């Protein structure tokens, strides 16, 4: 495998713009759909002990859903399984995970963020957003549910000052 020696990404990686990933190849499938092959560039650490590993046990292809780029896109991630090099760690192997694709995820974080923005920001229905992104209604609903869990607790918010007209400014 040829690794780039310069810190600048190649053109395909820059255009695809998925943080912590590098494009290794592309294919055009039926009906104009594109398959983009990527590998993660971030270092992988054991989830039990935190030791960074460089010894690759195996590679597995994992299909990911991502935002459409000039049509539907399928991302094929060559996900690596690493050996844990800490001899006291009970975990012998582990798979890599990134901020864009956490453990057990089948879609990128930027797709989920785009779905939430499409529903909340523009006031579209979840079914309409799912149709326009080419994903299921369930994925949109799960993205909305997880976004709702990150909102601050309304009962914990207290007014900082009250205006004469009754409007208040809330402290977060």
Backbone bond lengths (Angstrom), bond angles and torsions (degrees), N, CA, C in turn:
res aa  C-N    CA-C-N  psi(-1)  N-CA   C-N-CA  omega(-1)  CA-C   N-CA-C  phi
1 X - - - 1.442 - - 1.525 108.64 -
2 X 1.290 116.44 137.03 1.456 121.54 -179.24 1.521 108.93 -96.67
3 X 1.297 117.70 122.03 1.460 123.29 178.46 1.522 108.67 -100.50
4 X 1.332 117.58 138.36 1.463 118.61 177.53 1.521 110.63 -68.53
5 X 1.320 116.53 141.96 1.461 120.18 -178.76 1.515 112.01 -97.39
6 X 1.314 118.12 -15.83 1.462 119.44 -179.59 1.521 109.90 -94.09
7 X 1.336 118.12 151.48 1.460 120.55 179.98 1.523 112.65 -72.96
8 X 1.323 117.76 -14.94 1.465 120.83 179.57 1.523 109.89 -76.67
9 X 1.335 117.67 134.38 1.463 119.04 178.46 1.522 110.84 -74.23
10 X 1.331 115.05 158.07 1.455 118.48 175.78 1.525 109.68 -73.09
11 X 1.324 117.22 172.01 1.468 121.80 -173.21 1.526 112.10 -63.55
12 X 1.331 117.75 -42.11 1.464 120.14 -178.35 1.526 111.25 -64.45
13 X 1.329 117.60 -39.66 1.463 121.12 178.58 1.522 110.53 -66.72
14 X 1.332 117.16 -39.57 1.465 120.93 179.55 1.519 110.93 -66.32
15 X 1.329 117.92 -39.17 1.462 121.08 -179.87 1.522 110.41 -71.64
16 X 1.324 117.79 -42.72 1.465 120.71 -179.52 1.522 111.14 -67.08
17 X 1.328 117.86 -37.58 1.463 124.69 169.36 1.527 114.29 56.64
18 X 1.310 117.66 45.99 1.458 122.00 172.94 1.518 107.13 -102.19
19 X 1.340 117.88 111.86 1.468 120.14 -175.84 1.529 112.08 -57.30
20 X 1.315 116.58 141.39 1.461 126.25 177.64 1.525 113.75 71.57
21 X 1.330 117.69 16.18 1.462 121.33 178.69 1.518 110.05 -132.46
22 X 1.342 115.66 151.62 1.450 122.37 177.49 1.518 108.31 -126.58
23 X 1.332 116.35 134.03 1.460 122.13 179.57 1.521 109.08 -77.41
24 X 1.342 116.10 129.09 1.470 120.56 178.52 1.522 112.51 -109.18
25 X 1.324 117.34 -17.43 1.464 119.81 179.64 1.514 111.20 -176.69
26 X 1.329 115.26 164.15 1.460 121.07 178.23 1.521 109.63 -139.80
27 X 1.330 115.28 155.11 1.456 122.19 175.35 1.515 107.92 -139.78
28 X 1.322 117.12 150.74 1.457 121.75 171.52 1.520 106.76 -106.75
29 X 1.333 115.72 120.79 1.456 121.72 -177.99 1.526 109.99 -96.84
30 X 1.304 116.51 -172.62 1.461 121.42 178.78 1.526 110.50 -63.80
31 X 1.318 116.01 151.57 1.461 124.27 177.46 1.522 112.86 61.71
32 X 1.328 117.84 24.63 1.451 121.64 175.12 1.515 115.80 79.28
33 X 1.323 117.17 3.46 1.468 119.56 178.34 1.518 109.44 -70.89
34 X 1.320 116.21 145.95 1.456 121.58 -179.67 1.525 110.07 -111.91
35 X 1.325 115.29 142.13 1.455 120.97 173.24 1.521 106.36 -113.51
36 X 1.316 116.05 125.02 1.453 121.84 -178.40 1.521 107.99 -114.44
37 X 1.319 116.58 122.62 1.465 122.19 179.07 1.522 108.37 -92.46
38 X 1.340 116.18 127.46 1.466 121.02 -178.45 1.517 110.29 -131.52
39 X 1.333 114.87 159.49 1.463 123.05 170.17 1.529 107.11 -131.05
40 X 1.318 115.97 150.84 1.460 120.76 178.26 1.517 109.67 -79.79
41 X 1.337 115.85 143.08 1.458 120.45 179.26 1.523 112.29 -104.80
42 X 1.322 118.05 -10.61 1.468 121.24 -178.16 1.529 110.34 -77.65
43 X 1.334 115.45 152.77 1.457 120.36 175.74 1.522 109.11 -72.52
44 X 1.317 115.97 147.99 1.456 120.93 -178.24 1.520 109.87 -107.11
45 X 1.329 115.56 132.52 1.455 121.68 177.73 1.511 110.75 -117.70
46 X 1.300 116.17 146.71 1.463 121.90 179.52 1.526 109.42 -63.98
47 X 1.335 119.01 131.23 1.463 120.13 179.46 1.520 113.79 -68.45
48 X 1.340 118.78 -19.72 1.466 121.13 179.58 1.524 112.32 -85.23
49 X 1.330 116.36 -50.93 1.467 119.02 -173.38 1.528 113.34 -110.31
50 X 1.331 118.28 -16.16 1.454 121.59 177.39 1.513 115.59 84.36
51 X 1.318 118.69 4.22 1.463 121.88 -179.26 1.526 109.31 -72.81
52 X 1.336 116.06 130.64 1.461 121.74 177.77 1.520 108.54 -74.97
53 X 1.323 116.31 132.17 1.450 120.74 -178.27 1.518 110.56 -116.68
54 X 1.312 116.39 147.95 1.449 121.92 176.21 1.517 111.89 -121.07
55 X 1.341 116.53 -5.62 1.463 120.10 -178.94 1.522 109.94 -88.69
56 X 1.326 116.27 115.60 1.467 121.98 -177.90 1.517 109.50 -86.72
57 X 1.323 115.78 127.74 1.459 122.66 177.08 1.522 110.04 -83.19
58 X 1.342 117.17 -49.54 1.460 121.62 -179.59 1.533 108.90 -163.82
59 X 1.327 114.60 170.70 1.467 121.46 176.13 1.517 107.99 -126.47
60 X 1.330 115.37 140.19 1.454 121.55 178.37 1.507 109.08 -131.58
61 X 1.320 118.88 137.15 1.466 118.92 174.41 1.523 110.34 -76.40
62 X 1.319 116.29 135.37 1.461 121.56 176.37 1.522 107.99 -128.99
63 X 1.323 116.22 125.86 1.459 120.97 178.25 1.519 109.78 -82.54
64 X 1.326 115.87 135.92 1.457 121.87 179.28 1.526 109.31 -126.40
65 X 1.311 116.26 147.76 1.462 121.44 171.31 1.519 107.66 -91.98
66 X 1.319 115.35 142.01 1.457 120.70 -179.63 1.516 108.73 -143.55
67 X 1.323 116.06 171.89 1.460 120.54 -179.94 1.526 109.99 -63.73
68 X 1.326 117.55 146.87 1.460 119.20 178.45 1.526 110.74 -67.93
69 X 1.325 115.67 135.64 1.457 122.12 176.19 1.523 106.10 -123.59
70 X 1.329 117.24 101.08 1.469 122.72 -176.20 1.526 110.47 55.19
71 X 1.315 116.30 41.52 1.458 122.50 -178.52 1.512 111.07 121.12
72 X 1.331 116.70 177.92 1.464 120.01 -178.76 1.519 112.53 -64.45
73 X 1.331 115.28 145.27 1.465 121.63 -177.01 1.521 109.34 -130.93
74 X 1.326 115.39 136.78 1.464 121.59 170.88 1.518 106.46 -117.33
75 X 1.308 116.26 126.54 1.462 120.74 179.75 1.517 108.09 -101.06
76 X 1.316 116.43 128.02 1.462 122.96 177.60 1.527 107.15 -109.87
77 X 1.344 116.56 108.41 1.447 122.40 -176.80 1.524 109.35 -97.96
78 X 1.306 117.47 124.72 1.468 121.83 174.03 1.531 107.02 -81.91
79 X 1.313 115.21 84.04 1.468 122.14 -174.57 1.519 109.73 -77.64
80 X 1.317 115.30 130.40 1.458 120.39 -176.43 1.528 111.43 -97.62
81 X 1.323 115.24 145.16 1.466 122.93 170.30 1.518 105.73 -108.67
82 X 1.331 115.79 129.83 1.462 121.87 -176.25 1.522 111.29 -110.26
83 X 1.330 115.67 155.85 1.455 122.14 167.51 1.519 108.20 -82.58
84 X 1.334 117.84 140.42 1.456 120.66 171.98 1.532 106.89 -85.84
85 X 1.338 116.57 123.35 1.463 121.62 -175.13 1.526 113.40 -86.39
86 X 1.322 118.46 -2.72 1.468 121.61 178.51 1.529 108.53 -85.26
87 X 1.315 117.15 116.68 1.467 120.24 -173.42 1.527 112.52 -70.26
88 X 1.338 119.44 -21.71 1.462 121.47 178.63 1.530 112.94 -87.11
89 X 1.296 117.72 -9.11 1.469 121.79 -177.64 1.536 109.90 -75.42
90 X 1.326 117.91 132.78 1.471 119.58 179.86 1.528 112.79 -71.59
91 X 1.301 117.26 -19.69 1.457 121.10 -179.21 1.524 109.04 -88.13
92 X 1.298 117.69 124.51 1.456 121.66 -178.14 1.532 112.27 -88.94
93 X 1.331 117.13 -39.35 1.460 121.59 178.78 1.518 109.34 -133.08
94 X 1.321 115.44 158.76 1.464 121.25 177.29 1.516 108.49 -153.96
95 X 1.330 116.08 157.42 1.460 120.79 178.06 1.514 109.58 -101.69
96 X 1.320 114.68 153.63 1.458 119.05 -179.03 1.528 110.25 -76.47
97 X 1.317 114.19 152.58 1.458 122.16 173.96 1.518 107.39 -144.58
98 X 1.319 116.00 153.25 1.460 121.04 -178.81 1.519 109.08 -130.55
99 X 1.314 115.84 174.97 1.461 119.96 176.92 1.522 111.01 -66.99
100 X 1.331 117.52 -32.48 1.464 120.84 179.54 1.523 111.92 -75.64
101 X 1.315 117.83 -32.16 1.469 121.88 -179.63 1.526 108.05 -132.99
102 X 1.341 117.07 90.19 1.469 118.87 178.49 1.533 111.54 -68.25
103 X 1.303 115.95 175.81 1.459 121.36 -178.43 1.526 110.66 -58.42
104 X 1.321 116.07 135.58 1.472 126.18 177.68 1.525 113.82 68.21
105 X 1.317 119.34 11.05 1.463 121.66 179.60 1.520 110.43 -83.09
106 X 1.305 116.54 147.35 1.458 122.45 177.74 1.524 111.92 -116.85
107 X 1.324 116.31 2.63 1.457 121.07 177.10 1.525 108.74 -139.94
108 X 1.324 115.99 155.79 1.460 120.24 -177.91 1.519 110.63 -77.58
109 X 1.308 115.35 156.46 1.453 120.83 178.60 1.530 110.53 -64.30
110 X 1.347 117.13 -35.32 1.452 118.33 -179.08 1.521 111.68 -68.52
111 X 1.339 118.77 -29.07 1.468 120.33 173.51 1.514 110.16 -66.98
112 X 1.323 116.96 -45.52 1.470 120.09 -179.71 1.529 111.13 -64.05
113 X 1.338 117.39 -39.32 1.463 120.76 176.98 1.521 111.00 -65.28
114 X 1.333 117.21 -39.43 1.463 120.87 178.70 1.527 111.20 -66.45
115 X 1.327 117.51 -36.54 1.464 120.93 177.61 1.520 110.99 -66.12
116 X 1.327 116.56 -43.64 1.473 120.18 178.57 1.526 110.11 -63.76
117 X 1.333 117.02 -42.52 1.465 120.34 179.03 1.521 111.41 -65.15
118 X 1.329 117.58 -35.41 1.464 120.69 179.46 1.519 111.26 -66.96
119 X 1.317 117.30 -36.97 1.466 120.15 -178.61 1.522 111.35 -81.76
120 X 1.327 117.33 -49.62 1.463 120.60 -175.14 1.522 111.58 -79.65
121 X 1.330 116.58 -47.11 1.463 120.36 -175.72 1.509 114.36 -67.89
122 X 1.333 117.05 -39.37 1.463 118.80 -176.96 1.518 112.86 -107.22
123 X 1.313 118.03 -2.34 1.463 120.73 175.61 1.520 113.86 73.42
124 X 1.326 117.96 23.81 1.454 120.69 179.22 1.523 110.15 -81.10
125 X 1.299 116.61 157.27 1.460 121.35 175.83 1.524 108.99 -72.91
126 X 1.329 116.68 153.66 1.464 121.02 -179.28 1.523 110.68 -62.48
127 X 1.318 117.80 -39.16 1.467 120.73 179.72 1.526 110.96 -66.29
128 X 1.320 117.11 -37.31 1.469 120.49 178.60 1.529 110.89 -68.03
129 X 1.319 117.32 -41.97 1.461 120.57 177.74 1.530 110.42 -64.58
130 X 1.322 117.40 -40.01 1.462 120.97 178.67 1.522 110.50 -63.00
131 X 1.303 116.64 -42.08 1.469 120.38 179.87 1.522 111.69 -65.25
132 X 1.326 117.32 -42.12 1.464 119.56 -177.73 1.524 112.57 -71.11
133 X 1.346 117.99 -28.05 1.457 121.12 178.32 1.527 112.48 -92.57
134 X 1.332 117.31 -7.79 1.459 120.74 179.30 1.510 113.80 72.85
135 X 1.349 116.91 33.25 1.467 121.39 178.57 1.520 108.40 -124.41
136 X 1.314 116.70 175.55 1.456 120.90 -179.21 1.530 111.11 -82.00
137 X 1.315 115.27 158.40 1.457 121.26 177.44 1.530 109.66 -62.54
138 X 1.325 117.12 -33.13 1.462 121.54 -178.27 1.520 111.79 -63.55
139 X 1.322 117.17 -38.20 1.464 120.09 178.37 1.520 110.87 -64.88
140 X 1.330 116.49 -41.27 1.471 120.40 177.97 1.531 109.56 -63.39
141 X 1.321 116.60 -43.88 1.469 120.00 -178.90 1.523 111.61 -64.85
142 X 1.339 117.95 -40.50 1.473 120.32 177.72 1.525 111.23 -65.52
143 X 1.333 116.98 -37.62 1.468 120.17 176.98 1.523 110.51 -64.85
144 X 1.326 117.01 -40.64 1.468 120.35 177.87 1.525 111.34 -67.15
145 X 1.322 117.05 -39.71 1.467 120.49 178.61 1.519 111.22 -63.10
146 X 1.327 117.59 -44.20 1.467 119.41 -179.83 1.523 111.12 -70.04
147 X 1.341 118.35 -31.46 1.465 120.56 175.80 1.523 110.62 -68.73
148 X 1.328 117.20 -35.53 1.466 120.45 179.05 1.519 111.36 -68.08
149 X 1.326 117.59 -29.77 1.462 120.57 178.91 1.521 112.43 -71.12
150 X 1.323 117.30 -21.31 1.464 120.33 -179.51 1.522 112.73 -90.01
151 X 1.326 117.76 -5.49 1.462 120.19 177.61 1.525 110.07 -68.99
152 X 1.329 118.00 149.72 1.466 119.10 178.59 1.524 111.10 -69.41
153 X 1.330 116.14 153.29 1.456 121.73 178.69 1.520 108.89 -69.60
154 X 1.319 116.82 124.37 1.466 121.54 -176.05 1.521 110.87 -65.59
155 X 1.333 117.73 -34.12 1.462 120.44 -179.66 1.521 111.93 -69.47
156 X 1.332 117.94 -23.89 1.459 121.19 179.65 1.528 112.04 -81.06
157 X 1.316 117.14 -15.68 1.456 120.68 178.91 1.532 109.41 -79.08
158 X 1.301 116.72 133.05 1.464 121.26 179.85 1.529 108.48 -125.28
159 X 1.340 117.08 143.64 1.467 118.05 177.97 1.521 110.74 -66.15
160 X 1.327 116.03 136.16 1.460 120.95 178.74 1.523 109.52 -84.39
161 X 1.322 116.86 -39.87 1.465 119.96 176.31 1.516 108.73 -152.75
162 X 1.309 116.13 150.53 1.450 121.82 177.05 1.519 109.08 -105.53
163 X 1.308 114.57 136.54 1.450 119.26 177.12 1.519 110.98 -87.06
164 X 1.310 116.68 169.94 1.469 120.70 -179.45 1.506 110.44 -65.39
165 X 1.329 117.00 -35.72 1.460 119.73 -177.91 1.537 112.16 -83.32
166 X 1.311 119.02 5.72 1.463 122.25 177.18 1.516 112.91 93.81
167 X 1.320 117.68 -6.65 1.470 118.70 178.39 1.522 108.09 -74.17
168 X 1.304 115.64 147.74 1.466 119.35 -178.75 1.518 109.41 -128.18
169 X 1.291 115.53 157.33 1.454 122.44 176.03 1.509 107.22 -110.09
170 X 1.335 117.57 124.83 1.453 120.93 -175.51 1.517 111.56 -92.86
171 X 1.321 114.88 143.77 1.462 121.95 177.49 1.523 107.70 -98.44
172 X 1.319 116.26 133.18 1.464 120.63 179.45 1.492 110.59 -100.60
